[in-house]
Amino acid sequence: MKKVILSLMLLVLFIQPGFSRAPFTEFKVGYFYPEDTDHGYLFGINAGRMIDESLSWSFEINYFQKGYKKITKVSDIQFGGTTPTVNQLDLEYKTRILPLYAKLNYEHPIAFKSPIYFRGSAGLGWEMVWNKVDNYFTDTHKTRFYNGFGWQATAGLGFEISSSANFFVDGFYNGSTVKRNSKTNDEGLPIWEELNISGFGVRVGISIVGFGW
């Protein structure tokens, strides 16, 4: 009997740290509405380790890109039975946002043994923005780089689809104002350029426990 109790105690001691170190990875896609740039699609990966059955820590990286092209129709060409169009590219720009976060995550069933989970998270990190403009009229090509502190808060629902995987829907808010070109003006006063990329968004994804680092 003592051997059985000792074996059970050793099993508990073995399982609990193992669970607390269980890795997980989330793959996400969504839509983001930043304040000072056009809205667009957002892709992300969140990977970390479980602390207990409800809490986990993780690192998340997201990628946002929005582009625009100004195209002018120049003329039509008669070519046999077809009429191709000659177009001219006047202006093109791309905005890329790359946020990096360290996060604390919470997930818990909404009822006992329910397959539906409440999800929430909070994260702090650093956000980087590249804004590239190509003006072919003036032959001007510029890339502006902004960076700064950021934070993120999310809330949503997860739906159990297997013993180790959940499908989820999250709403989130990203808070950040990034800056560049800090200097002083002719009067010696500090000036800088800033871009407010705070805004709301929504995303869906798959969370897999046991997959990750």
Sequence and secondary structure as in RCSB ss.txt:
>XXXX:A:sequence
MKKVILSLMLLVLFIQPGFSRAPFTEFKVGYFYPEDTDHGYLFGINAGRMIDESLSWSFEINYFQKGYKKITKVS
DIQFGGTTPTVNQLDLEYKTRILPLYAKLNYEHPIAFKSPIYFRGSAGLGWEMVWNKVDNYFTDTHKTRFYNGFG
WQATAGLGFEISSSANFFVDGFYNGSTVKRNSKTNDEGLPIWEELNISGFGVRVGISIVGFGW
>XXXX:A:secstr
 HHHHHHHHHHHHHHHHHHHT EEEEEEEEEEEESSS  EEEEEEEEEEESSSSEEEEEEEEEEEEEEEEEEEEE
E  BTTB  EEEEEEEEEEEEEEEEEEEEEEEEESSTT SEEEEEEEEEEEEEEEEEEEETTTTEEEEEEEEEEE
EEEEEEEEEE SSSEEEEEEEEEEEEEEEEEEEE TTS EEEEEEE  EEEEEEEEEEET   
